[in-house]
Amino acid sequence: MTKRKEPSIFSQKRLCFLVVSGLAISGRIAAQPVSQLSGGELHGRRDHSPSNGAQRGEATVRREETDTYGSSAARTNPRILRRREYQRASFTSDSSDVRSAESHNVCGTTDDQRELEIRSIFTRISHIAPDTPQEDALRWLIHDDELFLCSSDPAIIERFAIVTIVYATAFENWKDSGNVLSGAGVCEWRGEPDGKGSPSFAIICDDNGVVESLDLDKNNLGGTIPTEIGLLSGLRLINAGGNNIGGTIPKSIWQLVRLETINLGDNKITGTLPDELFSLPRLKELSMHTNLLEKMVPKIEP
């Protein structure tokens, strides 16, 4: 009977070396660049399969967007398009950028930095106080707006102004609030069509996406007209007659140098009209009948 030969010390050391080397090789394989990682790994999930990782990760992003917003919205929503572009950049970056991709948003900043930047803009051009429409609008813009605008986005000023008007006129009591405060652009905010196919209210923009018309008549708007209406520098028409709007006309209206038509008749507006209103260079039509003004206002007709 042949006696079994025990492995030598040298053989045991060699075997140990091979095992350790195998672990080192395995470690190198696991340490792939981010371009080969799936979307799950960028969010803390482990998937070490190296092939087509970027494609699977991008597909995950698309599936999440489709599930949340619908396929049509995912193709057109600017926030989603910016998010997708940022995700693509993350998938093709170095592995050292994984931590950055996790801690930064689509604006390239942390959420805290984005909030500070946005607040610094509007504290300079608006009076932000607790429990005001301005604070409500700013909080919504920073924390709840699905569009998730960056501080550098030129649309953020008009969006803030429109949202402030929405809060200031008690949108929760509007006859039809449509899709206001949705992730769509303000140019797409409108009410349900009436019997003639026209929306019950609409915010209309020009070809460049600048707000030029507020068509809000007979929709049970209340509250007051906020100073922030003066931020809508491209506004040509204000049609908000037949509502329950009170308070006074803000002096900031003088900033609306393109304004041509104002219809605020049949409301509850008080005080006197600011002199700045009559100095608007393009004003052609003014209707302020049936209000609570201190003195009669001449009707301006085209």
Disulfide bonds with the S-S distance in Angstrom:
Cys107-Cys150 2.09
Cys187-Cys205 2.06
